[in-house]
Amino acid sequence: MQVINNYNAHTDSKKRITLRKSKYDYYHVKEYDNGCLVLEPRELVKPKNISDKALKVMDESVANLKKGRMSAPVDLSDF
């Protein structure tokens, strides 16, 4: 592998590091116990379709709701 960018960086007051000339907006970060960080570029894309299985589950859920088959309301008053 060829080094295309080499520089020293330091963390700011919020423990962040700025990447200079980064080609990507998103990275997956792996932090190892020896202090090494590995950044893998990620590109976010829209999913092509909702799977057939997910559509089937949604249809069944709506059908159960229309038939009155549903769980008791969840009590969220503690939150």
N, CA, C and O atoms as a Tinker XYZ file with bonds, in Angstrom:
   316  protein
     1  N      0.843000   -1.184000    0.000000    73     2
     2  CA     0.000000    0.000000    0.000000    64     1     3
     3  C      0.886000    1.244000    0.000000    63     2     4     5
     4  O      1.955000    1.274000    0.610000    81     3
     5  N      0.416000    2.242000   -0.687000    73     3     6
     6  CA     1.177000    3.470000   -0.827000    64     5     7
     7  C      0.624000    4.546000    0.107000    63     6     8     9
     8  O     -0.591000    4.716000    0.200000    81     7
     9  N      1.496000    5.265000    0.792000    73     7    10
    10  CA     1.082000    6.363000    1.663000    64     9    11
    11  C      0.753000    7.559000    0.784000    63    10    12    13
    12  O      1.596000    8.014000    0.012000    81    11
    13  N     -0.480000    8.077000    0.898000    73    11    14
    14  CA    -0.873000    9.232000    0.089000    64    13    15
    15  C     -1.005000   10.501000    0.922000    63    14    16    17
    16  O     -1.087000   11.594000    0.362000    81    15
    17  N     -1.029000   10.380000    2.238000    73    15    18
    18  CA    -1.131000   11.533000    3.112000    64    17    19
    19  C     -0.485000   11.174000    4.448000    63    18    20    21
    20  O     -0.787000   10.127000    5.020000    81    19
    21  N      0.389000   12.024000    4.941000    73    19    22
    22  CA     1.107000   11.719000    6.167000    64    21    23
    23  C      1.207000   12.994000    6.995000    63    22    24    25
    24  O      1.818000   13.970000    6.559000    81    23
    25  N      0.613000   12.993000    8.186000    73    23    26
    26  CA     0.657000   14.173000    9.043000    64    25    27
    27  C      0.382000   13.775000   10.481000    63    26    28    29
    28  O     -0.157000   12.700000   10.744000    81    27
    29  N      0.754000   14.641000   11.406000    73    27    30
    30  CA     0.449000   14.447000   12.818000    64    29    31
    31  C     -0.845000   15.179000   13.131000    63    30    32    33
    32  O     -1.106000   16.256000   12.596000    81    31
    33  N     -1.639000   14.596000   13.988000    73    31    34
    34  CA    -2.906000   15.208000   14.390000    64    33    35
    35  C     -3.006000   15.151000   15.903000    63    34    36    37
    36  O     -2.367000   14.320000   16.549000    81    35
    37  N     -3.811000   16.039000   16.459000    73    35    38
    38  CA    -4.047000   16.002000   17.899000    64    37    39
    39  C     -5.538000   16.162000   18.148000    63    38    40    41
    40  O     -6.260000   16.714000   17.319000    81    39
    41  N     -5.986000   15.682000   19.281000    73    39    42
    42  CA    -7.404000   15.782000   19.602000    64    41    43
    43  C     -7.715000   17.187000   20.099000    63    42    44    45
    44  O     -6.882000   17.837000   20.730000    81    43
    45  N     -8.931000   17.643000   19.804000    73    43    46
    46  CA    -9.359000   18.943000   20.310000    64    45    47
    47  C     -9.982000   18.766000   21.692000    63    46    48    49
    48  O     -9.897000   17.687000   22.278000    81    47
    49  N    -10.604000   19.810000   22.209000    73    47    50
    50  CA   -11.146000   19.754000   23.574000    64    49    51
    51  C    -12.264000   18.722000   23.726000    63    50    52    53
    52  O    -12.561000   18.288000   24.839000    81    51
    53  N    -12.884000   18.330000   22.609000    73    51    54
    54  CA   -13.949000   17.324000   22.657000    64    53    55
    55  C    -13.455000   15.948000   22.208000    63    54    56    57
    56  O    -14.254000   15.075000   21.870000    81    55
    57  N    -12.137000   15.764000   22.209000    73    55    58
    58  CA   -11.503000   14.488000   21.850000    64    57    59
    59  C    -11.769000   14.085000   20.399000    63    58    60    61
    60  O    -11.951000   12.903000   20.109000    81    59
    61  N    -11.793000   15.064000   19.483000    73    59    62
    62  CA   -12.020000   14.801000   18.068000    64    61    63
    63  C    -10.732000   15.028000   17.292000    63    62    64    65
    64  O     -9.879000   15.820000   17.692000    81    63
    65  N    -10.607000   14.327000   16.188000    73    63    66
    66  CA    -9.487000   14.515000   15.267000    64    65    67
    67  C    -10.072000   14.858000   13.906000    63    66    68    69
    68  O    -11.030000   14.224000   13.464000    81    67
    69  N     -9.512000   15.841000   13.248000    73    67    70
    70  CA    -9.955000   16.238000   11.919000    64    69    71
    71  C     -9.099000   15.530000   10.870000    63    70    72    73
    72  O     -7.871000   15.529000   10.955000    81    71
    73  N     -9.756000   14.934000    9.889000    73    71    74
    74  CA    -9.056000   14.274000    8.798000    64    73    75
    75  C     -8.904000   15.267000    7.653000    63    74    76    77
    76  O     -9.896000   15.805000    7.159000    81    75
    77  N     -7.691000   15.508000    7.238000    73    75    78
    78  CA    -7.434000   16.442000    6.145000    64    77    79
    79  C     -7.617000   15.742000    4.806000    63    78    80    81
    80  O     -7.233000   14.585000    4.636000    81    79
    81  N     -8.194000   16.443000    3.882000    73    79    82
    82  CA    -8.366000   15.962000    2.503000    64    81    83
    83  C     -9.036000   14.590000    2.448000    63    82    84    85
    84  O     -8.688000   13.770000    1.599000    81    83
    85  N     -9.980000   14.335000    3.329000    73    83    86
    86  CA   -10.636000   13.023000    3.312000    64    85    87
    87  C    -11.520000   12.893000    2.080000    63    86    88    89
    88  O    -12.199000   13.843000    1.690000    81    87
    89  N    -11.507000   11.740000    1.485000    73    87    90
    90  CA   -12.279000   11.487000    0.265000    64    89    91
    91  C    -13.718000   11.076000    0.566000    63    90    92    93
    92  O    -14.573000   11.129000   -0.318000    81    91
    93  N    -13.992000   10.670000    1.797000    73    91    94
    94  CA   -15.307000   10.163000    2.156000    64    93    95
    95  C    -15.876000   10.963000    3.322000    63    94    96    97
    96  O    -15.133000   11.565000    4.098000    81    95
    97  N    -17.197000   10.964000    3.436000    73    95    98
    98  CA   -17.864000   11.652000    4.542000    64    97    99
    99  C    -18.040000   10.750000    5.755000    63    98   100   101
   100  O    -18.121000   11.238000    6.882000    81    99
   101  N    -18.099000    9.450000    5.540000    73    99   102
   102  CA   -18.356000    8.507000    6.626000    64   101   103
   103  C    -17.264000    7.443000    6.670000    63   102   104   105
   104  O    -16.775000    6.983000    5.638000    81   103
   105  N    -16.901000    7.070000    7.882000    73   103   106
   106  CA   -15.891000    6.030000    8.095000    64   105   107
   107  C    -16.360000    5.091000    9.195000    63   106   108   109
   108  O    -17.006000    5.511000   10.156000    81   107
   109  N    -16.026000    3.817000    9.041000    73   107   110
   110  CA   -16.217000    2.842000   10.109000    64   109   111
   111  C    -14.903000    2.778000   10.864000    63   110   112   113
   112  O    -13.847000    2.578000   10.264000    81   111
   113  N    -14.962000    2.947000   12.180000    73   111   114
   114  CA   -13.753000    3.036000   12.993000    64   113   115
   115  C    -13.600000    1.775000   13.835000    63   114   116   117
   116  O    -14.544000    1.338000   14.493000    81   115
   117  N    -12.406000    1.199000   13.807000    73   115   118
   118  CA   -12.054000    0.094000   14.699000    64   117   119
   119  C    -10.938000    0.596000   15.599000    63   118   120   121
   120  O     -9.901000    1.053000   15.118000    81   119
   121  N    -11.154000    0.511000   16.904000    73   119   122
   122  CA   -10.143000    0.942000   17.860000    64   121   123
   123  C     -9.602000   -0.289000   18.577000    63   122   124   125
   124  O    -10.368000   -1.096000   19.104000    81   123
   125  N     -8.293000   -0.427000   18.593000    73   123   126
   126  CA    -7.660000   -1.575000   19.208000    64   125   127
   127  C     -7.094000   -1.203000   20.573000    63   126   128   129
   128  O     -6.852000   -0.030000   20.858000    81   127
   129  N     -6.886000   -2.218000   21.416000    73   127   130
   130  CA    -6.424000   -1.967000   22.779000    64   129   131
   131  C     -5.012000   -1.386000   22.829000    63   130   132   133
   132  O     -4.608000   -0.864000   23.869000    81   131
   133  N     -4.258000   -1.461000   21.745000    73   131   134
   134  CA    -2.914000   -0.871000   21.723000    64   133   135
   135  C     -2.929000    0.591000   21.273000    63   134   136   137
   136  O     -1.870000    1.206000   21.148000    81   135
   137  N     -4.118000    1.154000   21.029000    73   135   138
   138  CA    -4.248000    2.552000   20.640000    64   137   139
   139  C     -4.370000    2.787000   19.150000    63   138   140   141
   140  O     -4.608000    3.920000   18.732000    81   139
   141  N     -4.217000    1.756000   18.337000    73   139   142
   142  CA    -4.335000    1.914000   16.884000    64   141   143
   143  C     -5.790000    2.112000   16.478000    63   142   144   145
   144  O     -6.695000    1.499000   17.044000    81   143
   145  N     -5.998000    2.971000   15.497000    73   143   146
   146  CA    -7.320000    3.198000   14.928000    64   145   147
   147  C     -7.273000    2.834000   13.453000    63   146   148   149
   148  O     -6.338000    3.210000   12.746000    81   147
   149  N     -8.274000    2.106000   12.990000    73   147   150
   150  CA    -8.384000    1.770000   11.577000    64   149   151
   151  C     -9.678000    2.385000   11.074000    63   150   152   153
   152  O    -10.754000    2.121000   11.611000    81   151
   153  N     -9.561000    3.211000   10.034000    73   151   154
   154  CA   -10.730000    3.852000    9.435000    64   153   155
   155  C    -11.015000    3.196000    8.090000    63   154   156   157
   156  O    -10.136000    3.128000    7.231000    81   155
   157  N    -12.238000    2.715000    7.905000    73   155   158
   158  CA   -12.638000    2.131000    6.631000    64   157   159
   159  C    -13.719000    3.020000    6.035000    63   158   160   161
   160  O    -14.732000    3.269000    6.688000    81   159
   161  N    -13.529000    3.506000    4.805000    73   159   162
   162  CA   -14.526000    4.401000    4.215000    64   161   163
   163  C    -15.861000    3.697000    4.002000    63   162   164   165
   164  O    -15.919000    2.516000    3.661000    81   163
   165  N    -16.926000    4.459000    4.214000    73   163   166
   166  CA   -18.286000    3.959000    4.007000    64   165   167
   167  C    -19.033000    4.942000    3.119000    63   166   168   169
   168  O    -18.893000    6.157000    3.261000    81   167
   169  N    -19.816000    4.413000    2.215000    73   167   170
   170  CA   -20.687000    5.241000    1.397000    64   169   171
   171  C    -22.113000    4.825000    1.701000    63   170   172   173
   172  O    -22.480000    3.662000    1.533000    81   171
   173  N    -22.915000    5.780000    2.148000    73   171   174
   174  CA   -24.296000    5.486000    2.471000    64   173   175
   175  C    -25.119000    5.523000    1.192000    63   174   176   177
   176  O    -25.042000    6.476000    0.417000    81   175
   177  N    -25.905000    4.475000    0.983000    73   175   178
   178  CA   -26.758000    4.397000   -0.196000    64   177   179
   179  C    -28.173000    4.056000    0.239000    63   178   180   181
   180  O    -28.390000    3.449000    1.287000    81   179
   181  N    -29.115000    4.452000   -0.571000    73   179   182
   182  CA   -30.504000    4.113000   -0.294000    64   181   183
   183  C    -30.727000    2.634000   -0.617000    63   182   184   185
   184  O    -30.213000    2.134000   -1.618000    81   183
   185  N    -31.493000    1.934000    0.226000    73   183   186
   186  CA   -31.789000    0.536000   -0.107000    64   185   187
   187  C    -32.644000    0.473000   -1.367000    63   186   188   189
   188  O    -33.472000    1.349000   -1.613000    81   187
   189  N    -32.434000   -0.565000   -2.153000    73   187   190
   190  CA   -33.149000   -0.682000   -3.416000    64   189   191
   191  C    -34.639000   -0.940000   -3.196000    63   190   192   193
   192  O    -35.482000   -0.257000   -3.778000    81   191
   193  N    -34.952000   -1.888000   -2.386000    73   191   194
   194  CA   -36.342000   -2.263000   -2.157000    64   193   195
   195  C    -36.529000   -2.770000   -0.735000    63   194   196   197
   196  O    -35.574000   -3.154000   -0.060000    81   195
   197  N    -37.767000   -2.761000   -0.304000    73   195   198
   198  CA   -38.112000   -3.439000    0.939000    64   197   199
   199  C    -38.277000   -4.908000    0.585000    63   198   200   201
   200  O    -38.912000   -5.236000   -0.417000    81   199
   201  N    -37.719000   -5.785000    1.386000    73   199   202
   202  CA   -37.763000   -7.210000    1.062000    64   201   203
   203  C    -39.201000   -7.733000    1.082000    63   202   204   205
   204  O    -40.071000   -7.177000    1.752000    81   203
   205  N    -39.425000   -8.796000    0.343000    73   203   206
   206  CA   -40.740000   -9.424000    0.294000    64   205   207
   207  C    -41.170000   -9.898000    1.674000    63   206   208   209
   208  O    -42.345000   -9.807000    2.030000    81   207
   209  N    -40.220000  -10.403000    2.449000    73   207   210
   210  CA   -40.527000  -10.887000    3.794000    64   209   211
   211  C    -41.006000   -9.737000    4.682000    63   210   212   213
   212  O    -41.962000   -9.897000    5.440000    81   211
   213  N    -40.345000   -8.576000    4.591000    73   211   214
   214  CA   -40.743000   -7.421000    5.391000    64   213   215
   215  C    -42.132000   -6.938000    4.988000    63   214   216   217
   216  O    -42.940000   -6.590000    5.850000    81   215
   217  N    -42.418000   -6.913000    3.682000    73   215   218
   218  CA   -43.750000   -6.512000    3.214000    64   217   219
   219  C    -44.824000   -7.471000    3.715000    63   218   220   221
   220  O    -45.915000   -7.042000    4.091000    81   219
   221  N    -44.520000   -8.765000    3.721000    73   219   222
   222  CA   -45.470000   -9.765000    4.194000    64   221   223
   223  C    -45.779000   -9.554000    5.674000    63   222   224   225
   224  O    -46.940000   -9.615000    6.081000    81   223
   225  N    -44.739000   -9.305000    6.485000    73   223   226
   226  CA   -44.930000   -9.074000    7.917000    64   225   227
   227  C    -45.769000   -7.814000    8.154000    63   226   228   229
   228  O    -46.645000   -7.801000    9.018000    81   227
   229  N    -45.494000   -6.752000    7.380000    73   227   230
   230  CA   -46.287000   -5.520000    7.524000    64   229   231
   231  C    -47.749000   -5.755000    7.161000    63   230   232   233
   232  O    -48.643000   -5.266000    7.852000    81   231
   233  N    -48.000000   -6.493000    6.090000    73   231   234
   234  CA   -49.377000   -6.797000    5.690000    64   233   235
   235  C    -50.095000   -7.597000    6.768000    63   234   236   237
   236  O    -51.260000   -7.332000    7.064000    81   235
   237  N    -49.406000   -8.578000    7.359000    73   235   238
   238  CA   -50.003000   -9.369000    8.427000    64   237   239
   239  C    -50.293000   -8.514000    9.657000    63   238   240   241
   240  O    -51.319000   -8.698000   10.313000    81   239
   241  N    -49.403000   -7.588000    9.972000    73   239   242
   242  CA   -49.600000   -6.712000   11.126000    64   241   243
   243  C    -50.808000   -5.813000   10.940000    63   242   244   245
   244  O    -51.591000   -5.627000   11.871000    81   243
   245  N    -50.967000   -5.257000    9.757000    73   243   246
   246  CA   -52.124000   -4.397000    9.475000    64   245   247
   247  C    -53.403000   -5.211000    9.519000    63   246   248   249
   248  O    -54.417000   -4.746000   10.041000    81   247
   249  N    -53.369000   -6.422000    8.977000    73   247   250
   250  CA   -54.553000   -7.281000    9.002000    64   249   251
   251  C    -54.941000   -7.612000   10.442000    63   250   252   253
   252  O    -56.124000   -7.580000   10.781000    81   251
   253  N    -53.968000   -7.927000   11.292000    73   251   254
   254  CA   -54.254000   -8.207000   12.699000    64   253   255
   255  C    -54.811000   -6.981000   13.406000    63   254   256   257
   256  O    -55.709000   -7.106000   14.239000    81   255
   257  N    -54.299000   -5.811000   13.090000    73   255   258
   258  CA   -54.798000   -4.576000   13.692000    64   257   259
   259  C    -56.259000   -4.341000   13.310000    63   258   260   261
   260  O    -57.072000   -3.965000   14.155000    81   259
   261  N    -56.587000   -4.561000   12.052000    73   259   262
   262  CA   -57.970000   -4.374000   11.591000    64   261   263
   263  C    -58.917000   -5.387000   12.231000    63   262   264   265
   264  O    -60.096000   -5.095000   12.433000    81   263
   265  N    -58.404000   -6.576000   12.550000    73   263   266
   266  CA   -59.230000   -7.602000   13.196000    64   265   267
   267  C    -59.298000   -7.406000   14.708000    63   266   268   269
   268  O    -60.028000   -8.120000   15.395000    81   267
   269  N    -58.554000   -6.458000   15.217000    73   267   270
   270  CA   -58.566000   -6.195000   16.655000    64   269   271
   271  C    -57.597000   -7.048000   17.445000    63   270   272   273
   272  O    -57.618000   -7.038000   18.676000    81   271
   273  N    -56.757000   -7.776000   16.757000    73   271   274
   274  CA   -55.763000   -8.612000   17.442000    64   273   275
   275  C    -54.489000   -7.798000   17.658000    63   274   276   277
   276  O    -53.666000   -7.639000   16.757000    81   275
   277  N    -54.356000   -7.287000   18.884000    73   275   278
   278  CA   -53.169000   -6.500000   19.195000    64   277   279
   279  C    -52.850000   -6.638000   20.669000    63   278   280   281
   280  O    -53.685000   -7.085000   21.455000    81   279
   281  N    -51.653000   -6.258000   21.038000    73   279   282
   282  CA   -51.252000   -6.357000   22.428000    64   281   283
   283  C    -51.856000   -5.194000   23.218000    63   282   284   285
   284  O    -52.356000   -4.222000   22.651000    81   283
   285  N    -51.794000   -5.322000   24.528000    73   283   286
   286  CA   -52.261000   -4.244000   25.381000    64   285   287
   287  C    -51.346000   -3.040000   25.217000    63   286   288   289
   288  O    -50.175000   -3.200000   24.871000    81   287
   289  N    -51.862000   -1.830000   25.460000    73   287   290
   290  CA   -51.005000   -0.638000   25.315000    64   289   291
   291  C    -49.818000   -0.705000   26.272000    63   290   292   293
   292  O    -49.929000   -1.227000   27.382000    81   291
   293  N    -48.705000   -0.181000   25.837000    73   291   294
   294  CA   -47.490000   -0.170000   26.650000    64   293   295
   295  C    -47.513000    1.073000   27.510000    63   294   296   297
   296  O    -47.751000    2.174000   27.012000    81   295
   297  N    -47.269000    0.905000   28.794000    73   295   298
   298  CA   -47.262000    2.036000   29.740000    64   297   299
   299  C    -45.906000    2.718000   29.695000    63   298   300   301
   300  O    -44.909000    2.146000   30.136000    81   299
   301  N    -45.858000    3.939000   29.164000    73   299   302
   302  CA   -44.624000    4.692000   29.049000    64   301   303
   303  C    -44.567000    5.846000   30.058000    63   302   304   305
   304  O    -43.733000    6.742000   29.926000    81   303
   305  N    -45.440000    5.826000   31.050000    73   303   306
   306  CA   -45.512000    6.940000   32.000000    64   305   307
   307  C    -44.245000    7.083000   32.844000    63   306   308   309
   308  O    -43.965000    8.172000   33.345000    81   307
   309  N    -43.481000    6.014000   33.008000    73   307   310
   310  CA   -42.235000    6.089000   33.768000    64   309   311
   311  C    -41.157000    6.867000   33.035000    63   310   312   313
   312  O    -40.188000    7.321000   33.643000    81   311
   313  N    -41.326000    7.021000   31.737000    73   311   314
   314  CA   -40.313000    7.700000   30.952000    64   313   315
   315  C    -40.679000    9.141000   30.785000    63   314   316
   316  O    -39.944000    9.895000   30.146000    81   315
